[in-house]
């Protein structure tokens, strides 16, 4: 089987084609269809004639061709050892020969060469196939490239050497600091704002090498510009009384960048006030270089490192270590957190917590469940135990992902251990796999109908085989995912393969199950495997819910802060006005009342933004011309941007109309422009581009509510400072802002996000530090012609002429204000606080010209009361009042003819104009 093929040229091959064809027929007669199935399994396979000289290859699959670089025509007819290199170990080959002769099967790692001359480690697993008389007839060999295992071992050794060098460098640094007093000292007199430093500090900072009395500003002068602001903030905290100070930063001395470590504290006087700020400064440049080399080596090799001292509850870890476990990057992690992701039946990653193992090496493999995705992966852990200088045992090591290797080994193990049994029971085994698999297996013909399904369909969905065969999958797929299914099937028919494609399938009882599909196509026939992932989807929903709760916590804190400020203005202003009135000092009462009104208006604006973020604001979505809207606010944008920023507006040809709330879209564009202005303090370019954008389901794979179709795109792009990845990830979070205190609420982008989502649109943001930001809004296209009518009702309140208005409001304060306003405007108001009182009046013969009702009422809500009113008074105009109502968030769907809506809080003029407008409209009808 493993004879060396001394013939290197592909053209010099045995010419007995007839003999090989006969041998292949004999192999097919023994193995049956399993030979074809295994040949398409993705594992590299060869079959050799055990009775032919040199163990001649008679069959090689496509995976073997891909592995070696040889074409099938160059492989068949050659000796099985034609891949061996000059430095292939003869002893390994001899052991493999012996094992096959004794046991009929064997596995070994052999150094081979591909067609291009590149060497690789080939894990060869060989099984002998015997004929009916029990004599060796063929050898079936599976191959797998395991070079990565040998490379990882080499990298592990390199990492251990790098870690040892780092430990030695840190120890040398510590000894040097102790023996030579390498650390420089400073003392900052807070009262005089003077800085006193010693010669070593001055040398590190590039100052005169003598102790000096310097202005405090000298502390920041050599600091690298990228670190200077961070250090100013940290020092400011220390000067304000923060006792502990520890920072690493860069300094630039004579053009050279050096890393330094500053450690200090603030000393207080007898009255607990900051007196002086003192500490030491150490040059750590070499240490940082070693750490950087170690980090690069770990990241490039996909290797995570850890170090644990027995008796402690935490372990020092690298960023790659955290990534492999699916955890957020950290410098240390609780041991319990690390070991919690390990499969209960496997060994923990961090062991020897009691320090019983004093020395030696350790290696094991374990399964983990990633903390972020829930995916099961295989990790290998290599480490060593050594005594710590101060007592205890240090367990240091590395971990790396071996999932691919373990899966390949599992596949090869199944193939090699059960091949003979599969050959003998090929038909029964095939049927058993088909019948017992808990995954959904199906075959779809070129006509799109299912040709065959396995029993798992009945077990999972309840349908009998006869109900599925001959029908299309379309009738089982959730309506929301039909377009995606069509797209994936089209991809399969183009010869592409699909994996991890999730859709919902309807069960016979009407419920839906989430199924993740993998599929391939061959000759127009599609073969699919579907796995029930309903439970995984539930866990993902739970994770999203926990993330939402975290956002709610952040939202609550910010909301309480801003509302307390506004309530202070309202209550304080009203209280001062009452005091002035009681004292008879009326000349400045208006000033305090104006302050209270302004605070109230700010509170209303904040509430409006919160509703926008939560997608529960009341939208007046209508068809609109986006080009006209943008051009109408162009002057306002130019004034807001200032002279240092150039504004360019580009409108694509034949721009479609969109469906959106005009005022909300204006606010969104203005918000984006102001954000762009703040990101370009030194001037720049702001470009607004409007164009048509058809989006497919793939384009909207990360969208919340938008579905495939036509959209109008509004792209706002600036040339500003851009956003760092960590800022970009939180750009839409409520109350998150990078602006200084008092210059931003953190609700601008979150409000835009909520408005777009509520409009059933989509939003994308792309940004990179130093390269600007691009935000793209996609609003649904309006299919139809735009109306040019103007229904503006702005202006002062109009007096009524004695019309009767039925008011339904459960809040006494609001009801009192509404009744007083109606009285002053000349209307006859009827007061009720809910449906129980209002319905009898509506059902009576009493004159009622207008119904004014709150939407959110206990018992019957405002819409239900209006429907009852229309049953008895079909033409009765209705005005809804709402501060927040889920059902009223989309006016076009909520309102019927003769109905209007006004958002709380509203002014007397707005209220009066809206009543006059709806009554005039009723009179015209």
BAFIVO-528761 format. One record per residue (C-alpha): y, z, x; residue in one letter. Coordinates in steps of 0.05 Angstrom, whole numbers, padded with zeros to 5 digits, always signed. Last residue first. Layout:
BEGIN
YZXA;...
//
This chain:
BEGIN
+01362+00087-01377X;+01436+00090-01359X;+01441+00162-01387X;+01381+00184-01346X;+01412+00156-01283X;+01477+00192-01298X;+01439+00257-01308X;+01402+00247-01241X;+01466+00232-01203X;+01506+00289-01235X;+01451+00339-01217X;+01447+00312-01145X;+01523+00314-01137X;+01526+00386-01161X;+01471+00409-01114X;+01500+00373-01054X;+01570+00402-01069X;+01543+00473-01079X;+01507+00468-01012X;+01431+00465-01003X;+01379+00510-00971X;+01331+00486-00995X;+01312+00413-01003X;+01330+00373-01065X;+01280+00331-01103X;+01290+00278-01157X;+01251+00257-01219X;+01269+00204-01270X;+01210+00159-01249X;+01155+00199-01217X;+01159+00240-01153X;+01102+00266-01110X;+01075+00203-01078X;+01142+00174-01057X;+01168+00243-01040X;+01115+00259-00987X;+01117+00333-00970X;+01117+00354-01043X;+01044+00375-01046X;+01051+00420-00985X;+01112+00455-01012X;+01166+00484-00968X;+01238+00502-00985X;+01235+00462-01049X;+01278+00450-01110X;+01254+00398-01161X;+01303+00362-01207X;+01273+00334-01271X;+01300+00284-01322X;+01270+00290-01392X;+01250+00221-01417X;+01180+00238-01440X;+01200+00304-01474X;+01137+00335-01503X;+01085+00310-01453X;+01141+00303-01401X;+01152+00379-01403X;+01079+00393-01390X;+01082+00346-01329X;+01145+00381-01305X;+01112+00450-01310X;+01053+00423-01269X;+01101+00397-01216X;+01137+00463-01212X;+01075+00505-01201X;+01038+00540-01258X;+01016+00609-01235X;+01063+00633-01180X;+01116+00580-01165X;+01123+00532-01106X;+01161+00472-01133X;+01224+00507-01158X;+01250+00479-01224X;+01312+00446-01252X;+01297+00413-01320X;+01355+00372-01349X;+01384+00356-01418X;+01349+00409-01459X;+01363+00418-01533X;+01315+00467-01568X;+01261+00434-01608X;+01207+00477-01575X;+01152+00456-01526X;+01200+00461-01467X;+01222+00530-01489X;+01149+00552-01496X;+01134+00524-01426X;+01192+00560-01390X;+01174+00633-01402X;+01101+00630-01377X;+01118+00575-01328X;+01162+00620-01286X;+01227+00657-01275X;+01268+00631-01333X;+01345+00625-01343X;+01377+00574-01390X;+01441+00544-01361X;+01499+00512-01400X;+01534+00468-01349X;+01608+00468-01330X;+01604+00467-01254X;+01620+00541-01249X;+01562+00558-01296X;+01513+00514-01257X;+01534+00548-01192X;+01525+00617-01222X;+01456+00599-01249X;+01434+00570-01182X;+01460+00632-01144X;+01425+00681-01191X;+01359+00642-01188X;+01361+00641-01112X;+01370+00717-01110X;+01318+00730-01165X;+01263+00687-01132X;+01217+00660-01187X;+01259+00599-01206X;+01255+00557-01270X;+01324+00534-01293X;+01332+00496-01360X;+01398+00458-01360X;+01438+00444-01423X;+01496+00395-01414X;+01566+00424-01424X;+01606+00367-01394X;+01589+00375-01320X;+01636+00378-01261X;+01622+00334-01201X;+01609+00367-01133X;+01643+00334-01074X;+01614+00272-01040X;+01548+00240-01020X;+01506+00204-01073X;+01482+00144-01034X;+01437+00098-01074X;+01449+00034-01037X;+01406-00027-01055X;+01386-00077-01001X;+01311-00076-01015X;+01264-00099-00960X;+01209-00150-00974X;+01135-00133-00970X;+01081-00103-00926X;+01115-00044-00892X;+01088-00033-00821X;+01065+00037-00802X;+01106+00073-00748X;+01087+00074-00674X;+01132+00116-00629X;+01128+00103-00554X;+01156+00153-00503X;+01167+00129-00431X;+01189+00178-00378X;+01219+00169-00308X;+01190+00154-00240X;+01207+00217-00200X;+01150+00258-00229X;+01108+00214-00273X;+01112+00204-00348X;+01075+00168-00404X;+01080+00192-00476X;+01044+00163-00536X;+01058+00173-00610X;+01021+00150-00673X;+01039+00139-00746X;+01015+00167-00811X;+01087+00187-00829X;+01064+00260-00823X;+01041+00245-00752X;+01107+00214-00734X;+01147+00272-00763X;+01103+00324-00730X;+01109+00292-00661X;+01184+00285-00669X;+01190+00359-00687X;+01146+00378-00627X;+01191+00335-00583X;+01254+00372-00604X;+01226+00442-00615X;+01233+00471-00545X;+01298+00507-00566X;+01341+00479-00510X;+01404+00496-00469X;+01406+00572-00480X;+01359+00589-00424X;+01353+00532-00375X;+01313+00470-00395X;+01239+00467-00382X;+01222+00476-00455X;+01162+00500-00496X;+01184+00528-00563X;+01131+00487-00599X;+01081+00449-00555X;+01092+00373-00554X;+01107+00368-00479X;+01051+00416-00460X;+01006+00367-00421X;+01068+00332-00394X;+01093+00397-00363X;+01026+00408-00326X;+01025+00335-00304X;+01097+00338-00275X;+01150+00304-00317X;+01199+00249-00301X;+01263+00255-00261X;+01300+00201-00299X;+01294+00126-00304X;+01288+00126-00380X;+01244+00092-00432X;+01247+00097-00508X;+01196+00051-00541X;+01198+00041-00617X;+01136+00005-00640X;+01127-00023-00710X;+01054-00018-00731X;+01000-00064-00758X;+00930-00038-00770X;+00877+00011-00745X;+00885+00081-00773X;+00935+00136-00757X;+00916+00208-00774X;+00902+00246-00709X;+00903+00190-00657X;+00861+00194-00593X;+00818+00133-00609X;+00879+00096-00634X;+00877+00037-00585X;+00801+00034-00596X;+00811+00031-00672X;+00857-00028-00662X;+00933-00029-00659X;+00979-00087-00680X;+01046-00076-00646X;+01111-00109-00668X;+01171-00095-00624X;+01232-00051-00614X;+01252-00032-00543X;+01302+00023-00526X;+01321+00025-00452X;+01358+00082-00418X;+01382+00069-00347X;+01409+00118-00296X;+01460+00172-00284X;+01462+00231-00236X;+01440+00282-00289X;+01384+00235-00312X;+01332+00280-00346X;+01386+00310-00391X;+01405+00240-00414X;+01332+00225-00430X;+01326+00287-00472X;+01390+00267-00508X;+01362+00197-00521X;+01296+00225-00547X;+01333+00272-00595X;+01377+00214-00620X;+01316+00171-00633X;+01282+00228-00671X;+01344+00245-00712X;+01352+00172-00733X;+01278+00171-00752X;+01285+00234-00793X;+01345+00206-00830X;+01309+00141-00846X;+01244+00172-00870X;+01190+00122-00852X;+01155+00057-00872X;+01170-00001-00824X;+01199-00071-00831X;+01169-00123-00784X;+01209-00150-00725X;+01212-00226-00725X;+01224-00231-00650X;+01228-00167-00609X;+01291-00125-00606X;+01316-00100-00539X;+01369-00045-00534X;+01399-00028-00466X;+01439+00035-00451X;+01469+00048-00383X;+01479+00121-00364X;+01538+00146-00323X;+01590+00133-00378X;+01563+00185-00426X;+01496+00189-00463X;+01522+00220-00527X;+01579+00169-00534X;+01531+00111-00522X;+01481+00140-00572X;+01534+00148-00626X;+01556+00076-00615X;+01484+00051-00621X;+01470+00091-00685X;+01477+00031-00731X;+01441-00015-00681X;+01380+00031-00685X;+01379+00030-00761X;+01389-00045-00765X;+01330-00057-00718X;+01286-00007-00755X;+01295-00044-00821X;+01270+00006-00873X;+01216+00014-00925X;+01218+00085-00953X;+01191+00153-00934X;+01233+00209-00963X;+01197+00264-00926X;+01193+00337-00947X;+01173+00376-00885X;+01100+00396-00880X;+01080+00361-00815X;+01076+00429-00778X;+01127+00404-00727X;+01172+00375-00781X;+01167+00440-00821X;+01187+00479-00758X;+01245+00431-00747X;+01270+00441-00818X;+01264+00517-00811X;+01306+00512-00747X;+01359+00472-00783X;+01360+00522-00840X;+01367+00579-00790X;+01425+00542-00757X;+01457+00533-00825X;+01450+00607-00838X;+01482+00623-00771X;+01540+00576-00789X;+01547+00609-00857X;+01550+00679-00825X;+01603+00656-00775X;+01644+00624-00831X;+01640+00690-00870X;+01666+00727-00809X;+01725+00680-00799X;+01739+00678-00874X;+01749+00753-00875X;+01806+00746-00823X;+01867+00755-00869X;+01833+00801-00919X;+01846+00869-00888X;+01841+00912-00952X;+01798+00963-00916X;+01740+00951-00964X;+01750+00876-00955X;+01750+00882-00879X;+01686+00924-00880X;+01652+00875-00927X;+01670+00817-00881X;+01643+00855-00821X;+01577+00866-00857X;+01572+00793-00878X;+01584+00770-00806X;+01535+00820-00777X;+01481+00803-00827X;+01487+00728-00816X;+01498+00729-00740X;+01443+00781-00729X;+01398+00740-00775X;+01409+00680-00729X;+01390+00718-00666X;+01330+00750-00702X;+01309+00680-00725X;+01309+00652-00654X;+01267+00709-00624X;+01219+00714-00682X;+01206+00639-00681X;+01193+00638-00607X;+01142+00694-00612X;+01109+00665-00673X;+01103+00595-00642X;+01068+00623-00581X;+01018+00660-00624X;+01009+00599-00668X;+00995+00557-00606X;+00939+00606-00587X;+00912+00602-00658X;+00911+00526-00652X;+00871+00531-00588X;+00821+00575-00624X;+00817+00524-00680X;+00805+00468-00630X;+00747+00508-00601X;+00718+00520-00671X;+00724+00446-00686X;+00687+00430-00621X;+00632+00480-00642X;+00626+00445-00709X;+00621+00377-00674X;+00566+00404-00630X;+00528+00428-00692X;+00533+00358-00723X;+00508+00325-00660X;+00445+00292-00689X;+00422+00241-00638X;+00418+00167-00649X;+00378+00117-00609X;+00389+00043-00622X;+00356-00023-00605X;+00395-00085-00625X;+00362-00154-00631X;+00403-00216-00613X;+00360-00233-00553X;+00367-00163-00525X;+00417-00112-00547X;+00428-00040-00523X;+00447+00023-00560X;+00466+00096-00553X;+00489+00133-00615X;+00517+00202-00630X;+00503+00224-00702X;+00548+00269-00745X;+00515+00285-00811X;+00546+00274-00880X;+00530+00305-00947X;+00512+00262-01008X;+00443+00291-01021X;+00411+00228-00992X;+00448+00239-00928X;+00509+00198-00908X;+00518+00181-00835X;+00580+00201-00795X;+00595+00164-00730X;+00596+00182-00656X;+00587+00130-00600X;+00563+00168-00539X;+00535+00104-00508X;+00545+00029-00516X;+00517-00031-00480X;+00551-00098-00475X;+00515-00164-00488X;+00566-00194-00535X;+00520-00173-00592X;+00529-00101-00570X;+00605-00107-00571X;+00603-00136-00642X;+00560-00076-00663X;+00613-00029-00633X;+00671-00063-00670X;+00634-00064-00737X;+00618+00010-00729X;+00692+00026-00714X;+00714-00011-00776X;+00663+00026-00818X;+00685+00094-00792X;+00731+00119-00848X;+00682+00095-00901X;+00627+00142-00875X;+00566+00101-00854X;+00505+00099-00898X;+00519+00033-00935X;+00541+00000-00871X;+00473+00011-00838X;+00448-00052-00871X;+00385-00057-00912X;+00317-00089-00898X;+00285-00024-00877X;+00324+00035-00904X;+00297+00051-00973X;+00225+00034-00954X;+00230+00084-00896X;+00246+00140-00944X;+00316+00171-00943X;+00324+00246-00933X;+00378+00242-00879X;+00349+00283-00822X;+00274+00285-00836X;+00272+00216-00868X;+00310+00185-00811X;+00266+00221-00761X;+00207+00182-00790X;+00225+00120-00746X;+00264+00059-00769X;+00247-00015-00767X;+00278-00083-00783X;+00347-00057-00802X;+00392-00113-00826X;+00448-00144-00784X;+00420-00214-00789X;+00404-00214-00714X;+00355-00156-00727X;+00369-00082-00722X;+00316-00037-00692X;+00319+00038-00704X;+00306+00106-00672X;+00339+00170-00699X;+00325+00228-00652X;+00274+00280-00672X;+00221+00238-00638X;+00152+00251-00668X;+00138+00183-00700X;+00165+00136-00646X;+00138+00178-00590X;+00071+00183-00625X;+00069+00109-00640X;+00080+00091-00568X;+00029+00143-00546X;-00024+00117-00593X;-00014+00045-00570X;-00014+00060-00496X;-00070+00110-00496X;-00106+00089-00432X;-00043+00063-00398X;-00004+00124-00420X;-00057+00170-00391X;-00054+00133-00325X;+00022+00138-00324X;+00026+00211-00341X;+00044+00245-00276X;+00080+00186-00243X;+00124+00165-00302X;+00141+00235-00326X;+00157+00258-00256X;+00199+00195-00244X;+00240+00209-00306X;+00248+00282-00289X;+00266+00265-00217X;+00318+00216-00242X;+00347+00269-00288X;+00348+00319-00232X;+00382+00270-00185X;+00435+00253-00236X;+00448+00326-00252X;+00454+00347-00179X;+00526+00374-00183X;+00549+00416-00124X;+00554+00490-00107X;+00576+00523-00042X;+00565+00588-00005X;+00588+00657+00015X;+00552+00723-00003X;+00587+00778+00036X;+00549+00845+00041X;+00580+00914+00039X;+00619+00950+00092X;+00686+00940+00126X;+00662+00886+00173X;+00621+00851+00120X;+00547+00839+00133X;+00523+00768+00121X;+00488+00731+00065X;+00483+00656+00063X;+00495+00601+00012X;+00469+00539-00022X;+00474+00529-00097X;+00451+00466-00134X;+00479+00451-00202X;+00447+00417-00263X;+00491+00401-00323X;+00490+00417-00397X;+00553+00393-00434X;+00592+00445-00474X;+00656+00406-00459X;+00703+00458-00430X;+00658+00516-00410X;+00605+00470-00380X;+00535+00495-00399X;+00498+00508-00334X;+00428+00493-00308X;+00405+00522-00242X;+00383+00502-00173X;+00368+00550-00117X;+00384+00561-00043X;+00396+00625-00004X;+00404+00640+00070X;+00394+00705+00107X;+00425+00774+00113X;+00434+00841+00078X;+00401+00828+00010X;+00408+00895-00025X;+00483+00886-00034X;+00484+00910-00107X;+00516+00845-00131X;+00461+00806-00096X;+00472+00743-00138X;+00531+00698-00158X;+00503+00632-00185X;+00454+00666-00233X;+00381+00646-00233X;+00356+00606-00292X;+00325+00626-00359X;+00391+00647-00390X;+00424+00580-00372X;+00486+00593-00329X;+00555+00591-00362X;+00559+00668-00364X;+00547+00673-00289X;+00618+00651-00271X;+00652+00692-00326X;+00613+00755-00308X;+00631+00746-00235X;+00704+00748-00254X;+00742+00690-00223X;+00786+00681-00162X;+00833+00627-00136X;+00838+00592-00204X;+00831+00523-00233X;+00813+00523-00307X;+00739+00525-00321X;+00690+00467-00333X;+00638+00497-00284X;+00645+00439-00235X;+00721+00441-00242X;+00723+00516-00224X;+00684+00504-00160X;+00729+00445-00144X;+00789+00491-00148X;+00758+00538-00097X;+00730+00608-00111X;+00740+00680-00090X;+00693+00725-00129X;+00707+00781-00178X;+00673+00845-00201X;+00665+00878-00134X;+00604+00917-00107X;+00580+00861-00062X;+00634+00816-00032X;+00633+00745-00060X;+00655+00679-00030X;+00655+00613-00066X;+00658+00538-00050X;+00658+00476-00095X;+00630+00410-00070X;+00648+00343-00101X;+00646+00312-00032X;+00719+00289-00033X;+00742+00354-00065X;+00707+00399-00015X;+00728+00361+00046X;+00800+00357+00022X;+00802+00432+00007X;+00773+00449+00076X;+00824+00405+00110X;+00880+00437+00070X;+00855+00508+00087X;+00854+00490+00161X;+00925+00462+00156X;+00949+00524+00117X;+00922+00570+00172X;+00958+00530+00225X;+01025+00535+00188X;+01021+00610+00174X;+01085+00633+00209X;+01098+00704+00186X;+01160+00737+00155X;+01167+00812+00143X;+01204+00852+00090X;+01267+00885+00065X;+01310+00885+00002X;+01362+00941+00000X;+01394+00987-00051X;+01368+00966-00120X;+01386+01020-00171X;+01339+01077-00188X;+01396+01128-00188X;+01371+01160-00123X;+01372+01092-00089X;+01320+01037-00096X;+01282+00998-00043X;+01260+00926-00058X;+01196+00899-00028X;+01171+00850+00024X;+01120+00797+00043X;+01142+00727+00065X;+01090+00676+00089X;+01113+00615+00127X;+01093+00542+00128X;+01128+00497+00179X;+01162+00429+00169X;+01191+00400+00234X;+01260+00366+00234X;+01292+00418+00279X;+01267+00474+00234X;+01248+00457+00162X;+01219+00517+00124X;+01161+00516+00075X;+01140+00571+00027X;+01090+00627+00015X;+01114+00684-00029X;+01103+00759-00038X;+01156+00807-00065X;+01140+00874-00098X;+01195+00920-00124X;+01227+00877-00177X;+01296+00911-00179X;+01347+00857-00193X;+01349+00836-00120X;+01273+00824-00123X;+01281+00779-00184X;+01337+00741-00150X;+01291+00732-00090X;+01238+00699-00134X;+01288+00654-00169X;+01320+00632-00104X;+01250+00620-00075X;+01231+00572-00131X;+01298+00536-00124X;+01287+00527-00049X;+01215+00504-00050X;+01225+00428-00059X;+01288+00432-00015X;+01249+00462+00043X;+01278+00529+00064X;+01324+00527+00125X;+01387+00549+00086X;+01355+00600+00039X;+01360+00664+00080X;+01426+00642+00110X;+01458+00653+00041X;+01454+00728+00053X;+01509+00723+00106X;+01482+00741+00175X;+01479+00802+00221X;+01437+00779+00279X;+01380+00802+00322X;+01374+00752+00380X;+01335+00687+00384X;+01393+00645+00356X;+01367+00615+00292X;+01309+00566+00282X;+01281+00605+00222X;+01217+00625+00259X;+01258+00644+00321X;+01308+00684+00280X;+01252+00723+00246X;+01223+00738+00315X;+01290+00759+00342X;+01304+00809+00286X;+01341+00798+00220X;+01399+00832+00183X;+01423+00797+00120X;+01489+00815+00087X;+01503+00818+00011X;+01547+00879+00023X;+01515+00921-00034X;+01448+00886-00030X;+01437+00898+00044X;+01381+00850+00060X;+01333+00872+00115X;+01291+00823+00154X;+01230+00827+00199X;+01192+00775+00240X;+01117+00777+00244X;+01085+00759+00311X;+01081+00832+00333X;+01041+00810+00395X;+00980+00853+00386X;+00980+00862+00310X;+01004+00792+00293X;+00958+00760+00344X;+00899+00800+00318X;+00914+00777+00246X;+00924+00705+00267X;+00860+00706+00307X;+00823+00734+00247X;+00852+00680+00201X;+00834+00626+00252X;+00763+00653+00258X;+00755+00655+00183X;+00782+00584+00177X;+00735+00560+00233X;+00676+00592+00198X;+00697+00558+00133X;+00702+00491+00168X;+00632+00500+00200X;+00604+00518+00132X;+00638+00458+00101X;+00608+00412+00155X;+00539+00440+00141X;+00549+00428+00067X;+00573+00358+00081X;+00508+00341+00118X;+00467+00371+00061X;+00509+00331+00011X;+00495+00266+00050X;+00420+00280+00049X;+00421+00291-00026X;+00466+00231-00036X;+00416+00185-00002X;+00368+00197-00060X;+00361+00124-00082X;+00301+00121-00129X;+00237+00080-00127X;+00177+00078-00173X;+00110+00051-00147X;+00051+00025-00188X;-00011+00013-00144X;-00065-00033-00171X;-00140-00039-00178X;-00169+00025-00150X;-00240+00032-00176X;-00257+00072-00239X;-00303+00020-00268X;-00254+00002-00324X;-00200-00011-00272X;-00158+00041-00237X;-00083+00047-00232X;-00061+00086-00170X;+00006+00121-00175X;+00062+00118-00123X;+00128+00156-00123X;+00178+00130-00071X;+00243+00169-00058X;+00284+00118-00018X;+00335+00142+00032X;+00384+00086+00047X;+00399+00037+00104X;+00448-00021+00098X;+00420-00086+00126X;+00448-00131+00071X;+00378-00139+00042X;+00370-00064+00036X;+00339-00020+00089X;+00290+00038+00081X;+00285+00111+00104X;+00227+00141+00066X;+00226+00202+00019X;+00155+00216-00005X;+00113+00221-00069X;+00038+00215-00078X;-00016+00190-00125X;-00091+00173-00124X;-00108+00242-00098X;-00146+00231-00032X;-00127+00159-00014X;-00057+00167-00041X;-00047+00231-00002X;-00072+00200+00063X;-00027+00139+00059X;+00034+00184+00043X;+00018+00228+00103X;+00014+00167+00148X;+00080+00139+00122X;+00114+00206+00136X;+00085+00207+00206X;+00110+00136+00219X;+00183+00157+00206X;+00225+00096+00190X;+00270+00082+00251X;+00257+00007+00254X;+00269+00002+00179X;+00217-00006+00124X;+00236-00052+00066X;+00177-00100+00077X;+00127-00044+00066X;+00096-00069+00001X;+00076-00133+00034X;+00107-00196+00005X;+00082-00241-00051X;+00137-00222-00100X;+00200-00198-00065X;+00241-00260-00048X;+00230-00292-00116X;+00249-00226-00149X;+00317-00227-00115X;+00330-00177-00059X;+00391-00130-00061X;+00347-00068-00054X;+00367-00025-00114X;+00391-00081-00159X;+00326-00120-00147X;+00286-00056-00161X;+00324-00046-00227X;+00308-00118-00246X;+00233-00107-00242X;+00184-00123-00187X;+00113-00150-00198X;+00057-00178-00154X;+00073-00142-00088X;+00017-00151-00037X;-00021-00088-00013X;-00025-00117+00058X;-00089-00155+00042X;-00103-00157-00033X;-00147-00106-00068X;-00092-00056-00084X;-00050-00111-00116X;+00020-00084-00118X;+00067-00064-00176X;+00140-00050-00164X;+00189-00006-00204X;+00263+00013-00200X;+00277+00058-00261X;+00322+00028-00314X;+00268+00032-00368X;+00261-00044-00374X;+00200-00050-00329X;+00172+00013-00360X;+00172-00021-00428X;+00143-00086-00401X;+00086-00050-00365X;+00077-00006-00426X;+00062-00069-00467X;-00010-00071-00442X;-00025-00031-00379X;-00097-00055-00368X;-00090-00127-00393X;-00021-00132-00361X;-00051-00112-00293X;-00106-00164-00299X;-00054-00217-00317X;-00012-00197-00257X;-00073-00204-00212X;-00085-00274-00239X;-00013-00293-00226X;-00018-00266-00156X;-00080-00306-00141X;-00048-00370-00167X;+00015-00359-00125X;-00025-00353-00060X;+00033-00375-00017X;+00046-00311+00022X;+00119-00306+00042X;+00160-00334+00100X;+00222-00356+00061X;+00250-00285+00057X;+00254-00281+00134X;+00232-00213+00162X;+00157-00223+00168X;+00129-00160+00201X;+00113-00129+00133X;+00091-00058+00150X;+00032-00034+00110X;+00049+00017+00057X;+00000+00000+00000X;
//
